[in-house]
Amino acid sequence: MIEPAAASPGARSPFRTALAESPPLWWALLYFFCLLCGYYVLRPVRDAMGASSDIAAVFPPVLLDWAAARGIALGDFTLQVLFTSTFVVMLVLQPLYGALVSRYPRRVFLPTVYLIFIGCLFGFRWAFDTDLPGRGALFFIWIAVFNLFAVTVFWSFMADVFDNDHAKRYYGYIGAGGTIGAFLGPFITTMLVGRIGVANLPLVSAGFLAVCLLCILKLRSWARRNEGARGARDERAIGGSIWAGLKLVANDPLLRGLALLMFFGVGVGTLLYNEQAAIVRQYYPSAEAATRYYSIIDWAVASVTILVQLLLTRWLLRRYGVGPLLLLPAIAILIGFSLLSASPYPLLVAVVQVLTRASEFSLAKPARETLYTRVDRESRYKAKAVIDTAVYRGSDVTFVWVHKALATLGSKIVFLAGIGIAVGMLLGAWRVVRAERRLPEQPADAPAPDRPASRAG
């Protein structure tokens, strides 16, 4: 357990008091900041690869030869192939992910995973520097794997380090540290890509991951101590494969609503992403220019997210609950797609893209994560894994092909169809809001506030 140091709350701000009480909070803040900063340094590179018109840079020669032999212009299906490949790879890796986190404590396997990722980044530096054919597809898919193992498991590791009481007090500060990292990462890419080139950006990210590795090593002693205090059986929390949660999603109204919301919410984002890629191919043909453009978009998303988090999110959540946080993004996106169907200008596409992603990060995602604290452990881990991976990536691969079919009819038709998808998102949000009213404030398997927590898993 973490023993709080003596402090005088009246003499310090809550944040400074929390830092004085909890040495691991320093390392957790630094960890999440560097993790998201390193990820967002690389994300614009991934997006630029997806929008690249240099087909030889994206796909390996063997795939190009296979497509050419069958009369397929692979360059016309770049994002469709990349999204489909990502979906397949994620499905293959999900059982491996479940096996790792159910068999080994995060403090054991995380350092090894991060060392592998750092090694991969040095490999990508070589691939981009030597113009290795097929580097784009490899990097695009690798980023999705990185996001699954490095970013998704972060909060699981935090559950090893902090108990429930400390989590309630510190998680807000840790999340803010990550948001600042997500803000700074695209800014670093914007400033550096013209000077050092795309090839050296993986080294910048590797530096941030090296700091993450240091933070993991520093936090392991607190994780071990916390596990010993509450029993190692808590390590089973993320166990099980993705398929075990399908029945839960099918049978529970709240989980069905969350799956519907995720499916259509990702769908509107995928349509926008594809339209944006077409704009980038036309106006930003070089890798550096495209990377800079996408980094500016990411920077704008992070900026709006921080403002909304500071000014609205906590106030809305505490005063009105999750309803406005789920419904407002769906309504705003519906309005945005309606405007785009009338005037699909490139600047308006970028504005709606920022609105879509910022509302997801600052409003919808915090609301969904809050709901998962009120369901039982099996739903929290197994069903959530289905929604966050299978439903998410399934929506990606579905709507990337829907966009391909609609794009032949023009941008206005794409956005008219997007209005229908946004209505589906609004319907999903409404079903979640209705279902959550029947949820208890505490899940059935949580200890009552006036009883000591059981050590049984």
C-alpha positions as CSV (number, residue, x, y, z in Angstrom):
1,M,0.0,0.0,0.0
2,I,1.0,3.6,-0.5
3,E,1.6,5.4,2.8
4,P,0.6,9.1,2.5
5,A,3.1,11.5,3.9
6,A,2.1,14.1,6.3
7,A,0.8,17.2,4.6
8,S,-1.1,20.3,5.4
9,P,-3.9,20.4,2.7
10,G,-4.7,24.1,3.4
11,A,-1.2,25.1,2.5
12,R,-1.0,23.4,-0.8
13,S,-3.1,22.9,-4.0
14,P,-4.7,19.5,-4.3
15,F,-2.3,18.5,-7.0
16,R,0.8,19.5,-5.1
17,T,-0.6,17.7,-2.0
18,A,-1.2,14.5,-4.1
19,L,2.4,14.7,-5.4
20,A,3.8,15.1,-1.9
21,E,1.7,12.1,-0.6
22,S,2.5,9.7,-3.4
23,P,5.9,9.2,-4.9
24,P,4.6,6.7,-7.5
25,L,2.2,9.5,-8.9
26,W,5.3,11.3,-10.2
27,W,6.4,8.3,-12.2
28,A,2.9,7.4,-13.3
29,L,2.4,11.0,-14.6
30,L,5.7,10.9,-16.4
31,Y,5.0,7.4,-17.8
32,F,1.6,8.4,-19.4
33,F,2.9,11.7,-20.7
34,C,5.8,10.0,-22.5
35,L,3.7,7.1,-23.7
36,L,1.1,9.3,-25.5
37,C,3.7,11.8,-26.6
38,G,5.7,9.1,-28.2
39,Y,2.6,7.6,-29.8
40,Y,1.4,10.9,-31.2
41,V,4.8,11.7,-32.7
42,L,4.3,8.6,-34.8
43,R,0.6,8.8,-35.6
44,P,1.0,11.5,-38.3
45,V,3.6,9.2,-40.0
46,R,1.1,6.4,-40.0
47,D,-1.7,8.6,-41.5
48,A,0.7,9.9,-44.1
49,M,1.5,6.4,-45.2
50,G,-2.2,5.6,-45.5
51,A,-2.6,8.6,-47.7
52,S,0.5,8.1,-49.8
53,S,0.3,7.9,-53.6
54,D,3.6,6.1,-53.7
55,I,2.2,2.6,-53.9
56,A,5.7,0.9,-53.8
57,A,6.4,2.6,-50.4
58,V,3.2,1.2,-48.9
59,F,2.9,-2.4,-50.2
60,P,5.6,-5.0,-50.6
61,P,6.6,-6.1,-54.1
62,V,5.1,-9.6,-53.7
63,L,1.7,-8.1,-53.1
64,L,2.0,-5.6,-55.9
65,D,3.0,-8.4,-58.3
66,W,0.1,-10.5,-57.1
67,A,-2.4,-7.7,-57.7
68,A,-0.9,-6.8,-61.1
69,A,-1.2,-10.4,-62.3
70,R,-4.9,-10.2,-61.6
71,G,-5.5,-6.8,-63.1
72,I,-6.1,-5.1,-59.7
73,A,-4.9,-1.5,-59.2
74,L,-3.8,-1.8,-55.6
75,G,-3.3,1.9,-55.3
76,D,-7.1,2.4,-55.6
77,F,-7.6,0.2,-52.5
78,T,-4.8,1.4,-50.2
79,L,-6.8,2.2,-47.1
80,Q,-9.2,-0.7,-47.6
81,V,-6.3,-3.2,-47.7
82,L,-4.6,-1.5,-44.7
83,F,-7.7,-1.5,-42.5
84,T,-8.6,-5.0,-43.4
85,S,-5.1,-6.3,-42.7
86,T,-5.1,-4.4,-39.4
87,F,-8.4,-6.0,-38.5
88,V,-7.1,-9.5,-39.2
89,V,-3.9,-9.0,-37.3
90,M,-5.7,-7.6,-34.3
91,L,-8.0,-10.6,-34.2
92,V,-5.0,-13.0,-34.4
93,L,-3.2,-11.1,-31.6
94,Q,-6.1,-10.7,-29.3
95,P,-6.0,-14.2,-27.8
96,L,-2.2,-13.8,-27.4
97,Y,-2.9,-10.5,-25.5
98,G,-5.4,-12.2,-23.3
99,A,-3.0,-15.1,-22.5
100,L,-0.2,-12.7,-21.6
101,V,-2.2,-10.5,-19.3
102,S,-3.9,-13.4,-17.6
103,R,-0.8,-15.5,-17.1
104,Y,1.8,-12.8,-16.2
105,P,1.7,-9.7,-14.0
106,R,2.0,-6.5,-16.1
107,R,5.0,-5.6,-14.1
108,V,6.7,-8.7,-15.5
109,F,6.0,-8.7,-19.2
110,L,5.7,-4.9,-19.8
111,P,9.5,-4.2,-19.7
112,T,10.1,-6.9,-22.3
113,V,7.3,-5.6,-24.5
114,Y,8.7,-2.1,-24.4
115,L,12.2,-3.3,-25.2
116,I,10.8,-5.1,-28.3
117,F,8.9,-1.9,-29.3
118,I,12.1,0.2,-29.0
119,G,13.9,-2.3,-31.1
120,C,11.2,-2.1,-33.7
121,L,11.5,1.7,-33.9
122,F,15.2,1.4,-34.7
123,G,14.2,-1.1,-37.4
124,F,11.7,1.4,-38.8
125,R,14.3,4.1,-38.8
126,W,16.4,1.9,-41.1
127,A,13.3,1.1,-43.2
128,F,12.4,4.7,-43.8
129,D,16.0,5.8,-44.3
130,T,16.6,3.1,-47.0
131,D,13.2,3.5,-48.6
132,L,12.4,-0.1,-48.0
133,P,9.5,-1.2,-50.2
134,G,6.3,-2.0,-48.3
135,R,7.4,0.0,-45.2
136,G,4.1,1.9,-45.2
137,A,1.8,-1.1,-44.6
138,L,4.2,-2.6,-42.1
139,F,4.3,0.6,-40.1
140,F,0.5,1.2,-40.4
141,I,-0.3,-2.2,-38.9
142,W,2.5,-2.0,-36.3
143,I,1.1,1.2,-34.9
144,A,-2.2,-0.6,-34.2
145,V,-0.3,-3.4,-32.4
146,F,1.6,-0.8,-30.4
147,N,-1.6,0.9,-29.4
148,L,-3.1,-2.4,-28.2
149,F,-0.1,-3.6,-26.1
150,A,1.5,-0.4,-25.0
151,V,-1.4,2.1,-24.6
152,T,-4.3,-0.2,-23.7
153,V,-2.5,-2.1,-21.0
154,F,-1.3,1.1,-19.3
155,W,-4.3,1.5,-17.0
156,S,-4.1,-2.2,-16.1
157,F,-0.6,-1.6,-14.8
158,M,-1.9,1.5,-12.9
159,A,-4.4,-0.9,-11.2
160,D,-1.4,-2.9,-10.0
161,V,0.3,0.3,-8.6
162,F,-2.7,2.0,-7.0
163,D,-5.5,0.7,-4.9
164,N,-9.1,1.9,-5.5
165,D,-8.9,4.7,-3.0
166,H,-5.8,6.2,-4.5
167,A,-7.0,5.6,-8.0
168,K,-10.0,7.9,-7.4
169,R,-7.7,10.6,-6.2
170,Y,-4.9,10.3,-8.7
171,Y,-6.3,9.0,-12.0
172,G,-7.5,12.5,-13.0
173,Y,-4.0,13.9,-12.7
174,I,-2.5,10.9,-14.6
175,G,-5.1,11.3,-17.4
176,A,-4.3,15.0,-17.7
177,G,-0.6,14.2,-18.0
178,G,-1.4,11.9,-21.0
179,T,-3.5,14.6,-22.6
180,I,-0.6,17.0,-22.4
181,G,1.6,14.4,-24.0
182,A,-1.0,13.9,-26.8
183,F,-0.9,17.7,-27.3
184,L,2.9,17.9,-27.4
185,G,3.6,14.9,-29.6
186,P,2.0,16.3,-32.8
187,F,3.7,19.7,-32.1
188,I,7.1,17.9,-32.0
189,T,6.4,16.2,-35.3
190,T,5.3,19.5,-36.9
191,M,8.5,21.2,-35.8
192,L,10.9,18.4,-36.6
193,V,9.7,16.6,-39.7
194,G,11.0,19.3,-42.0
195,R,14.4,19.4,-40.3
196,I,15.2,15.7,-39.6
197,G,12.9,14.0,-42.0
198,V,10.4,11.2,-41.5
199,A,13.1,8.5,-41.1
200,N,14.3,10.0,-37.8
201,L,10.9,10.5,-36.1
202,P,10.9,6.8,-34.9
203,L,14.1,7.6,-32.9
204,V,12.3,10.5,-31.2
205,S,9.5,8.2,-30.2
206,A,12.0,5.5,-29.0
207,G,13.5,8.1,-26.7
208,F,10.0,8.6,-25.1
209,L,9.5,4.9,-24.8
210,A,12.9,4.5,-23.1
211,V,11.6,6.9,-20.4
212,C,8.4,4.8,-20.1
213,L,10.6,1.7,-19.5
214,L,12.4,3.6,-16.7
215,C,9.1,4.5,-15.2
216,I,7.9,0.9,-15.3
217,L,11.1,-0.3,-13.5
218,K,10.6,2.5,-10.9
219,L,6.9,1.6,-10.3
220,R,7.4,-2.2,-10.0
221,S,8.1,-2.1,-6.3
222,W,4.8,-0.3,-5.6
223,A,3.0,-2.7,-7.9
224,R,4.4,-5.7,-6.1
225,R,3.6,-4.2,-2.7
226,N,0.0,-3.4,-3.7
227,E,-0.5,-6.9,-5.2
228,G,0.7,-8.4,-2.0
229,A,-1.7,-6.3,0.1
230,R,-4.8,-7.3,-1.9
231,G,-3.9,-10.8,-3.2
232,A,-2.3,-11.8,-6.5
233,R,-5.6,-13.3,-7.7
234,D,-6.6,-9.8,-9.0
235,E,-4.1,-10.5,-11.8
236,R,-6.8,-12.6,-13.5
237,A,-9.0,-9.6,-14.1
238,I,-8.1,-9.2,-17.8
239,G,-7.9,-12.9,-18.5
240,G,-9.9,-14.8,-21.1
241,S,-10.1,-14.5,-24.8
242,I,-12.2,-12.0,-26.8
243,W,-14.8,-14.7,-27.7
244,A,-15.8,-15.1,-24.0
245,G,-17.3,-11.6,-24.0
246,L,-19.5,-12.1,-27.1
247,K,-22.3,-13.7,-25.1
248,L,-22.2,-10.9,-22.5
249,V,-22.6,-8.2,-25.2
250,A,-25.4,-10.1,-26.9
251,N,-27.4,-10.5,-23.7
252,D,-26.9,-7.2,-21.9
253,P,-28.9,-4.1,-23.0
254,L,-26.2,-1.7,-21.8
255,L,-23.4,-3.6,-23.5
256,R,-25.4,-3.9,-26.7
257,G,-25.9,-0.1,-26.6
258,L,-22.2,0.5,-26.1
259,A,-21.4,-1.9,-29.0
260,L,-23.8,0.0,-31.2
261,L,-22.4,3.3,-30.2
262,M,-18.9,2.2,-30.8
263,F,-19.7,0.7,-34.2
264,F,-21.4,3.8,-35.6
265,G,-19.1,6.2,-33.8
266,V,-16.1,4.6,-35.4
267,G,-18.0,4.5,-38.7
268,V,-18.4,8.3,-39.0
269,G,-14.7,8.7,-38.1
270,T,-13.7,6.2,-40.8
271,L,-15.7,8.0,-43.5
272,L,-14.0,11.3,-42.6
273,Y,-10.6,9.7,-42.4
274,N,-11.0,8.4,-46.0
275,E,-12.2,11.7,-47.4
276,Q,-9.3,13.4,-45.7
277,A,-6.9,11.0,-47.2
278,A,-8.1,11.9,-50.7
279,I,-7.6,15.5,-49.9
280,V,-4.0,14.9,-48.7
281,R,-3.1,12.9,-51.8
282,Q,-4.2,15.8,-53.9
283,Y,-2.7,18.7,-52.0
284,Y,0.2,17.2,-50.0
285,P,2.0,14.7,-52.2
286,S,5.3,14.4,-50.3
287,A,5.7,12.4,-47.1
288,E,7.0,15.3,-45.1
289,A,4.1,17.6,-46.2
290,A,1.5,15.0,-45.5
291,T,3.0,14.2,-42.1
292,R,3.1,17.9,-41.2
293,Y,-0.6,18.2,-42.2
294,Y,-1.7,15.3,-40.1
295,S,0.4,16.5,-37.1
296,I,-1.4,19.8,-37.3
297,I,-4.8,18.0,-37.2
298,D,-3.6,15.9,-34.2
299,W,-2.4,19.1,-32.5
300,A,-5.8,20.8,-33.0
301,V,-7.6,17.7,-31.7
302,A,-5.4,17.7,-28.5
303,S,-5.9,21.4,-28.0
304,V,-9.7,21.2,-28.2
305,T,-9.7,18.1,-26.0
306,I,-7.7,19.9,-23.3
307,L,-10.1,22.9,-23.3
308,V,-13.2,20.8,-23.2
309,Q,-11.7,18.6,-20.4
310,L,-10.8,21.7,-18.4
311,L,-14.0,23.6,-18.9
312,L,-16.8,21.1,-19.5
313,T,-16.2,17.4,-18.9
314,R,-15.9,17.2,-15.2
315,W,-18.7,19.7,-14.6
316,L,-21.1,17.9,-17.0
317,L,-20.3,14.5,-15.6
318,R,-20.8,15.5,-12.0
319,R,-23.9,17.6,-12.6
320,Y,-25.8,15.6,-15.2
321,G,-24.1,12.2,-15.4
322,V,-23.0,10.5,-18.6
323,G,-26.0,11.5,-20.7
324,P,-24.8,14.8,-22.1
325,L,-21.3,13.4,-22.7
326,L,-22.7,10.6,-24.9
327,L,-25.4,12.6,-26.7
328,L,-23.7,15.9,-27.4
329,P,-20.9,14.4,-29.6
330,A,-23.5,12.4,-31.6
331,I,-25.6,15.5,-32.1
332,A,-22.6,17.7,-33.1
333,I,-21.3,15.0,-35.6
334,L,-24.8,14.8,-37.1
335,I,-24.8,18.6,-37.6
336,G,-21.3,18.4,-39.0
337,F,-22.2,15.7,-41.6
338,S,-25.3,17.7,-42.6
339,L,-23.1,20.7,-43.4
340,L,-20.6,18.6,-45.3
341,S,-23.3,17.0,-47.4
342,A,-24.2,20.5,-48.5
343,S,-20.7,21.9,-48.9
344,P,-17.9,19.3,-48.7
345,Y,-15.0,21.8,-48.7
346,P,-11.5,20.5,-47.6
347,L,-11.3,23.0,-44.7
348,L,-14.8,22.0,-43.4
349,V,-13.7,18.3,-43.6
350,A,-10.7,19.1,-41.4
351,V,-12.9,21.1,-38.9
352,V,-15.5,18.3,-38.6
353,Q,-12.6,15.8,-38.2
354,V,-11.2,17.8,-35.3
355,L,-14.7,18.1,-33.8
356,T,-15.3,14.3,-34.2
357,R,-12.1,13.2,-32.6
358,A,-12.0,15.9,-29.8
359,S,-15.5,15.1,-28.7
360,E,-14.7,11.4,-28.6
361,F,-11.6,11.9,-26.4
362,S,-13.0,14.7,-24.1
363,L,-16.6,13.6,-23.7
364,A,-17.6,10.2,-25.1
365,K,-14.7,8.1,-24.0
366,P,-14.6,9.4,-20.3
367,A,-18.4,8.7,-20.1
368,R,-17.9,5.1,-21.4
369,E,-15.0,4.4,-19.1
370,T,-17.1,5.7,-16.2
371,L,-19.9,3.2,-17.0
372,Y,-17.5,0.3,-16.9
373,T,-16.8,1.0,-13.2
374,R,-20.5,0.2,-12.5
375,V,-20.6,-3.3,-14.1
376,D,-19.3,-6.6,-12.9
377,R,-15.7,-7.7,-13.5
378,E,-16.5,-10.1,-16.2
379,S,-18.3,-7.4,-18.2
380,R,-15.6,-4.9,-17.4
381,Y,-12.8,-7.0,-18.9
382,K,-14.2,-9.6,-21.3
383,A,-17.1,-7.7,-22.8
384,K,-15.0,-4.5,-22.9
385,A,-12.4,-6.4,-24.9
386,V,-15.0,-7.4,-27.5
387,I,-16.2,-3.8,-27.8
388,D,-12.8,-2.1,-27.9
389,T,-11.2,-4.5,-30.4
390,A,-13.6,-6.7,-32.4
391,V,-16.4,-4.1,-32.7
392,Y,-14.0,-1.2,-33.1
393,R,-11.9,-2.8,-35.8
394,G,-14.9,-4.5,-37.4
395,S,-16.4,-1.1,-37.8
396,D,-13.2,0.2,-39.3
397,V,-13.1,-2.5,-41.9
398,T,-16.8,-2.3,-42.7
399,F,-16.9,1.4,-43.3
400,V,-13.6,1.7,-45.2
401,W,-15.2,-0.6,-47.8
402,V,-18.6,1.3,-47.6
403,H,-16.6,4.5,-48.3
404,K,-15.0,2.9,-51.3
405,A,-18.4,2.0,-52.8
406,L,-19.8,5.4,-52.1
407,A,-16.8,7.5,-53.2
408,T,-17.5,6.7,-56.9
409,L,-20.7,8.8,-56.5
410,G,-18.9,11.8,-55.0
411,S,-18.2,13.4,-51.7
412,K,-21.8,14.7,-51.2
413,I,-23.2,11.1,-51.4
414,V,-20.5,10.0,-48.9
415,F,-21.6,12.6,-46.4
416,L,-25.3,12.0,-47.0
417,A,-24.7,8.4,-46.0
418,G,-22.7,9.7,-43.1
419,I,-25.8,11.4,-41.8
420,G,-27.5,8.0,-41.5
421,I,-24.5,6.6,-39.7
422,A,-24.5,9.6,-37.3
423,V,-28.2,8.9,-36.6
424,G,-27.1,5.3,-35.7
425,M,-24.5,6.7,-33.4
426,L,-27.1,8.9,-31.7
427,L,-29.4,5.9,-31.4
428,G,-26.6,3.9,-29.7
429,A,-25.9,6.8,-27.3
430,W,-29.6,7.1,-26.4
431,R,-29.9,3.3,-25.7
432,V,-26.8,3.5,-23.4
433,V,-28.3,6.5,-21.5
434,R,-31.5,4.6,-21.0
435,A,-29.8,1.4,-19.9
436,E,-27.3,3.1,-17.5
437,R,-30.2,4.4,-15.4
438,R,-30.8,0.9,-14.2
439,L,-27.2,0.4,-13.2
440,P,-26.2,0.3,-9.5
441,E,-23.7,2.9,-8.3
442,Q,-21.5,-0.1,-7.4
443,P,-21.2,-3.4,-9.3
444,A,-22.5,-6.5,-7.6
445,D,-19.1,-7.9,-7.1
446,A,-17.6,-4.8,-5.4
447,P,-17.4,-4.5,-1.7
448,A,-19.9,-2.3,0.1
449,P,-18.5,1.0,1.3
450,D,-19.0,0.1,5.0
451,R,-17.3,-3.3,4.7
452,P,-13.6,-4.1,4.2
453,A,-12.8,-5.3,0.8
454,S,-12.6,-9.0,0.3
455,R,-9.3,-10.5,-0.9
456,A,-11.1,-13.1,-2.9
457,G,-10.8,-12.7,-6.7
